[in-house]
Amino acid sequence: MTDQSDHPERTVPTLADVAQRAGVSTATVSRCLNAPAQVVEGTRKRVLAAVNELGYSPNFGARALAAKRTNTVGAVIPTMDNAIFARGLQAFQEELGRSGITLLVASSAYRPDLEAEQIRALVARGADALLLIGHDRDPGVYRFLEARGVPVLITWAFDVSAEKPSIGFDNRRAMSALAAEVIAQGHSRLAAITAQQAHNDRARERVNGLRDAMRKAGLRAESLHLIETTYSVEHGAKAMARLMAITPRPTAVICGNDVLAVGALQEAQTMGLKVPGDVSVTGFDDIELARVVTPQLTTVHVPHRQMGREAARHLVQMIGGTPFSQSVELKTEVQMRGTLGPPPEG
């Protein structure tokens, strides 16, 4: 028979154990775990070292019951397949972390029905607030969130007339500014590659902005050759092949984001076309991909990290009970690079 004294019962380390090991109060340990930015670096390192040494894990379930909060925020993004949302979401998570808040992320694959399911699932798991991309969704989703008192903030879009507040940029105005630069180079035969516009206000507003610039320049907006496709390099390339088969061929292809534009650029080069000598290509977002291709991509710079940081700050305030009703517009900027030039002669 085994002597049970050889296997003493393991005890779970407590907050008091961590405080004793680190030589601080339990209140300081709690602050360090919940709001690390409020604790000086030396103390924070000592507390975290004690946490690691003891293997301490906070009882978030008990904390949530006591505070009626879980210190989690949910975000539903359209895709994880490319880097369009990565930079802004990283900054969003970093800023939330300074307030001791954990980020839960779901991806909807641009499907409104799946996004609605994910929103309900995040709320069921106790998310204190939600970050959503764009304004386009069934009003029933907003009614669901309002009924449960869950704050919601929209980003990657800006619309003062929308029901929910946003921290983002004016997609229509940003694309109009880029298209104006394309037209100023002398282009009149324009084409566009975009995502599906249905249920996607960002894609729709960028197409509207392109057509605004055409009308302003005296071009027929109806003459725009438009292909809707899935956001990927492969689909951008396939769409470009279709556009280059048109007679007369478009001299500039304006893409709804950098991922599509890189696909279009690569397809043009595969076909033996010079960019921008034979055809110009532009993107939107200014992700890292835009600067590693040759030639570098003319695009619209979106302040992704600023957007993520500010969204996190405002959501933290909303969770704390501070209302936020005044949407914030961030500035975009056209980045003129090597894929845009004058149209070919003749």
C-alpha positions in Angstrom: 0.0 0.0 0.0 1.2 3.4 -0.9 1.7 5.9 1.9 -0.6 8.9 1.0 1.9 11.1 2.9 4.3 10.6 0.0 1.8 12.5 -2.3 0.6 15.5 -0.4 -2.4 17.2 -1.8 -1.5 20.0 -4.2 -2.7 23.4 -3.2 -3.8 26.1 -5.8 -1.8 29.3 -5.4 -3.8 32.3 -4.4 -3.6 36.0 -4.9 -2.3 36.3 -1.3 0.5 33.9 -2.2 1.6 36.0 -5.1 1.5 39.1 -3.0 3.7 37.5 -0.3 6.2 36.2 -2.9 6.4 39.6 -4.6 6.5 41.6 -1.4 3.5 43.7 -2.3 -0.2 44.0 -1.3 -2.9 41.9 -2.9 -4.4 45.2 -4.3 -1.1 45.8 -6.2 -1.2 42.3 -7.6 -4.8 42.8 -8.7 -3.9 46.1 -10.4 -0.9 44.5 -12.1 -3.1 41.8 -13.6 -6.1 44.0 -14.5 -4.5 47.3 -15.4 -0.8 46.8 -15.9 -0.2 50.2 -17.3 -1.1 51.6 -13.8 1.8 49.8 -12.1 5.4 50.9 -12.3 7.6 48.6 -14.4 9.8 47.3 -11.5 6.8 46.2 -9.4 5.0 44.8 -12.4 8.0 42.6 -13.3 8.3 41.4 -9.7 4.6 40.5 -9.6 4.7 38.7 -12.9 7.8 36.8 -11.9 5.9 35.6 -8.8 2.9 34.7 -10.9 5.1 32.5 -13.1 7.0 30.9 -10.3 3.9 29.9 -8.4 1.8 29.1 -11.5 -0.9 31.4 -10.4 -4.0 31.8 -12.6 -6.7 34.3 -11.8 -10.3 33.0 -11.3 -11.9 35.0 -14.1 -15.2 33.3 -13.6 -15.5 34.4 -10.0 -14.2 37.9 -10.9 -16.8 38.2 -13.7 -19.6 37.3 -11.3 -18.4 39.8 -8.8 -17.8 42.7 -11.2 -20.5 41.8 -13.7 -17.8 42.1 -16.3 -15.5 39.5 -18.0 -12.8 42.0 -19.2 -13.1 40.6 -22.7 -13.9 42.4 -25.9 -15.0 40.6 -29.1 -14.1 41.5 -32.6 -15.7 40.1 -35.8 -13.6 40.7 -38.9 -14.4 39.6 -42.5 -11.3 37.5 -43.1 -8.1 36.2 -41.7 -6.8 35.1 -45.1 -4.7 38.2 -45.7 -3.2 41.1 -43.9 -5.9 43.8 -44.6 -7.1 43.8 -41.0 -4.0 42.5 -39.2 -2.2 45.8 -38.4 -5.2 47.6 -37.0 -6.3 44.5 -35.0 -2.8 44.2 -33.5 -2.9 47.8 -32.3 -6.4 47.3 -31.0 -5.3 44.2 -28.9 -2.2 46.0 -27.6 -4.3 49.0 -26.4 -6.9 46.7 -24.8 -4.1 44.9 -23.0 -3.0 48.1 -21.3 -6.4 48.0 -19.5 -6.2 44.3 -18.7 -8.8 43.4 -21.4 -8.5 40.2 -23.5 -9.5 40.2 -27.2 -11.6 37.4 -28.7 -11.6 37.4 -32.5 -13.9 35.7 -35.0 -13.9 35.7 -38.8 -17.1 35.8 -40.8 -15.7 35.1 -44.3 -17.8 38.1 -45.5 -21.0 36.2 -44.7 -23.7 38.2 -42.9 -25.4 35.1 -41.5 -22.1 33.8 -40.0 -21.2 37.2 -38.6 -24.6 37.4 -36.8 -24.0 33.9 -35.3 -20.5 34.9 -34.1 -21.9 38.1 -32.6 -24.4 36.1 -30.6 -21.7 33.6 -29.6 -19.4 36.3 -28.3 -22.2 37.9 -26.3 -23.1 34.5 -24.9 -19.5 34.1 -23.7 -19.7 37.4 -21.9 -18.0 39.9 -24.1 -18.2 43.3 -22.5 -18.3 45.1 -25.9 -17.8 44.4 -29.6 -15.8 45.8 -32.5 -17.4 45.4 -35.9 -16.2 46.2 -39.4 -18.4 48.5 -41.4 -22.1 49.4 -40.9 -23.8 47.0 -43.2 -25.8 44.4 -41.3 -29.3 43.4 -40.4 -30.8 46.0 -38.0 -31.9 43.0 -35.8 -28.3 42.5 -34.9 -28.1 46.0 -33.4 -31.4 45.4 -31.6 -30.0 42.2 -30.1 -27.0 44.1 -28.8 -29.0 47.0 -27.4 -31.3 44.7 -25.6 -28.4 43.2 -23.8 -26.6 46.5 -23.1 -23.5 45.5 -25.1 -21.6 48.5 -26.4 -20.6 48.3 -30.1 -18.2 50.4 -32.1 -17.7 50.4 -35.9 -14.4 50.8 -37.6 -12.9 50.7 -41.1 -15.7 53.0 -42.1 -17.0 56.5 -41.2 -20.6 57.6 -41.6 -22.0 60.3 -39.4 -25.6 59.4 -40.5 -25.2 55.7 -39.4 -27.0 54.3 -36.3 -23.8 53.3 -34.5 -20.7 55.4 -33.8 -17.6 54.7 -35.8 -13.8 55.4 -35.7 -12.6 55.0 -39.3 -12.3 56.7 -42.6 -14.4 57.9 -45.5 -14.0 55.1 -48.1 -15.8 57.0 -50.7 -13.7 60.2 -50.4 -10.5 58.2 -50.1 -11.1 56.3 -53.4 -12.3 59.4 -55.1 -9.0 61.1 -54.3 -7.0 58.2 -55.7 -9.2 58.0 -58.9 -8.7 61.7 -59.4 -4.9 61.1 -59.5 -5.4 58.3 -62.0 -7.5 60.5 -64.2 -5.0 63.4 -63.9 -2.4 61.1 -65.5 -4.6 61.1 -68.6 -6.5 57.9 -68.2 -10.1 57.7 -69.5 -10.6 54.0 -70.1 -10.9 52.8 -66.5 -11.7 49.4 -64.9 -12.1 48.3 -61.4 -11.7 45.0 -59.5 -13.6 45.0 -56.2 -15.1 42.7 -53.6 -18.8 41.9 -53.7 -20.6 45.1 -52.9 -23.7 43.5 -51.4 -23.4 43.6 -47.6 -20.1 45.4 -47.8 -20.4 49.1 -47.4 -16.6 49.6 -47.7 -16.4 48.0 -51.1 -19.6 49.8 -52.3 -18.4 53.2 -51.1 -15.0 52.8 -52.8 -16.8 52.1 -56.1 -19.0 55.1 -55.5 -15.9 57.2 -54.9 -14.4 56.0 -58.2 -17.5 56.9 -60.1 -17.7 60.3 -58.3 -14.2 61.1 -59.7 -15.2 60.1 -63.2 -18.2 62.3 -63.2 -16.3 65.2 -61.8 -13.7 64.8 -64.7 -16.5 64.7 -67.3 -16.2 60.9 -67.9 -19.2 58.6 -68.2 -19.4 56.6 -64.9 -21.4 54.0 -66.8 -18.3 53.2 -69.0 -16.5 51.8 -66.0 -15.6 48.1 -66.5 -16.3 46.5 -63.1 -15.5 43.0 -61.9 -16.6 41.8 -58.4 -14.6 38.9 -57.0 -13.2 37.4 -53.8 -10.4 39.2 -52.0 -7.3 37.2 -52.9 -4.2 37.5 -55.1 -5.4 34.7 -57.3 -8.8 36.2 -57.9 -7.2 39.6 -58.6 -5.1 37.9 -61.3 -8.1 36.2 -62.9 -10.1 39.4 -62.9 -7.2 41.2 -64.6 -7.0 38.6 -67.3 -10.7 39.2 -68.1 -10.2 43.0 -68.2 -7.2 42.8 -70.5 -9.3 40.8 -73.0 -11.6 43.8 -73.5 -11.3 45.8 -76.7 -10.3 48.6 -76.4 -8.3 47.5 -73.3 -8.6 49.6 -70.1 -5.5 51.7 -69.5 -5.9 51.8 -65.7 -7.2 49.2 -63.3 -8.3 50.5 -59.9 -8.5 47.8 -57.3 -10.5 47.7 -54.1 -7.5 46.7 -52.0 -3.8 45.9 -52.3 -4.3 42.1 -52.3 -6.4 42.3 -55.5 -4.0 44.9 -57.0 -1.0 42.7 -56.5 -2.8 39.9 -58.3 -3.6 42.2 -61.1 0.0 43.5 -61.3 1.4 40.0 -61.4 -1.1 38.9 -64.1 -0.2 42.0 -66.2 3.5 41.1 -66.0 2.8 37.5 -66.8 1.0 38.6 -69.9 4.1 40.6 -70.9 2.5 44.0 -70.3 4.5 46.8 -68.8 3.2 48.4 -65.6 2.7 51.4 -65.9 3.7 51.7 -69.5 0.9 49.5 -71.0 -1.5 49.6 -68.1 -1.6 51.2 -64.6 -2.7 49.4 -61.5 -3.7 50.9 -58.1 -4.6 49.4 -54.7 -6.1 50.5 -51.4 -5.0 50.0 -47.8 -1.1 50.4 -48.1 -0.4 47.1 -46.4 3.2 45.8 -46.4 2.6 43.9 -49.6 2.2 47.1 -51.5 5.8 48.0 -50.9 7.5 44.7 -51.6 6.2 44.2 -55.2 8.0 45.6 -58.2 7.1 48.3 -59.1 5.8 49.4 -55.7 2.0 49.9 -55.6 0.2 53.2 -55.9 -2.4 53.0 -53.2 -4.3 54.7 -50.4 -2.6 54.7 -47.0 -5.1 53.8 -44.3 -4.0 54.6 -40.7 -4.6 51.1 -39.4 -2.7 51.3 -36.2 -4.1 54.7 -35.2 -7.6 53.3 -35.9 -7.0 50.3 -33.8 -5.6 52.2 -30.8 -8.4 54.8 -30.8 -11.1 52.2 -31.2 -9.7 50.3 -28.1 -9.6 53.5 -26.0 -13.1 54.5 -26.8 -14.5 50.9 -26.3 -12.8 50.8 -22.8 -14.5 54.1 -22.0 -17.9 52.8 -23.3 -17.5 49.6 -21.1 -16.9 51.9 -18.1 -20.2 53.7 -18.8 -19.0 56.8 -20.7 -21.2 57.3 -23.8 -19.6 57.7 -27.2 -21.9 59.2 -29.8 -19.5 61.4 -31.9 -17.9 59.4 -34.7 -14.2 60.1 -35.4 -13.0 60.4 -39.0 -9.3 59.6 -39.6 -7.4 60.9 -42.6 -6.2 58.7 -45.5 -3.5 59.7 -48.0 -2.8 58.7 -51.6 0.6 57.1 -51.9 2.0 57.8 -55.4 4.4 54.9 -56.4 5.6 53.1 -59.4 2.4 51.3 -60.8 0.7 54.5 -61.9 1.8 56.5 -65.0 0.3 58.1 -68.1 -1.6 55.8 -70.5 0.1 54.4 -73.6 0.0 56.6 -76.7 -2.6 55.8 -79.3 
